[in-house]
Amino acid sequence: MKTEKMSRQQEHDFYAQPENQEPQGAPRRRRPKLTELVPVRFPAETLDEIRRRAGEDDRSVSSWIRRAVEHELKEEKTG
């Protein structure tokens, strides 16, 4: 089983093969829809870093920020 991160082209080539298009494991339920838009502003340098890190994780900026906030909230509960 391959565990290293693939480039977008490698992913495309991998999933272009019919044998790699079968679902694996149990289905996952999607989370409930998000509730409301909350505008947040960042300094340019911070936003550049967020974009860079989101790109490294192959996530949208919004998704990356949500994950960071969820991580902080979880740490607060357990820490």
C-alpha positions in Angstrom: 0.0 0.0 0.0 1.4 3.4 -1.0 1.5 5.9 1.9 3.7 8.7 0.5 2.0 11.9 -0.8 1.2 11.8 -4.5 1.3 14.8 -6.8 -1.9 15.9 -8.5 -0.7 14.3 -11.7 0.1 11.0 -9.9 -3.3 11.1 -8.3 -5.0 11.6 -11.7 -3.0 8.8 -13.2 -3.8 6.5 -10.3 -7.5 7.1 -10.2 -7.8 7.0 -14.0 -7.3 3.2 -13.7 -10.6 1.4 -13.2 -9.3 -0.9 -10.5 -8.5 2.1 -8.4 -12.1 3.5 -8.6 -13.8 1.1 -6.2 -14.8 2.5 -2.8 -12.7 1.1 0.1 -14.1 0.5 3.6 -17.3 1.7 5.2 -19.0 4.8 3.9 -18.3 8.0 5.8 -21.0 10.4 6.8 -20.5 14.0 5.9 -20.6 16.6 8.6 -23.6 18.8 8.9 -23.6 21.9 6.7 -21.8 24.9 8.0 -23.9 27.4 9.7 -22.8 30.9 9.0 -20.1 33.0 7.3 -17.7 34.7 9.7 -15.4 37.3 8.0 -11.9 37.2 9.4 -9.0 39.5 8.3 -5.3 38.6 8.5 -2.1 40.6 7.9 -0.8 39.9 4.4 2.2 37.9 5.7 -0.1 35.7 7.8 -2.4 35.1 4.9 0.5 34.2 2.6 1.7 31.6 5.2 -1.9 30.2 5.6 -2.2 29.9 1.8 1.2 28.1 1.6 0.4 25.6 4.4 -3.1 25.0 3.0 -1.5 24.3 -0.4 0.9 21.9 1.2 -2.0 20.0 2.7 -4.0 20.2 -0.5 -6.8 22.0 1.3 -8.7 25.2 0.7 -7.8 28.2 2.9 -11.2 28.0 4.6 -10.8 24.3 5.3 -7.3 24.8 6.7 -8.4 27.6 9.0 -11.4 25.5 10.2 -9.1 22.6 11.0 -6.7 24.9 12.9 -9.5 26.4 15.0 -10.9 22.9 15.7 -7.5 21.8 16.8 -7.1 24.7 19.2 -10.6 24.1 20.7 -9.7 20.4 21.2 -6.4 21.2 22.8 -8.2 23.6 25.2 -10.5 20.9 26.3 -7.8 18.3 26.8 -5.0 20.6 27.9 
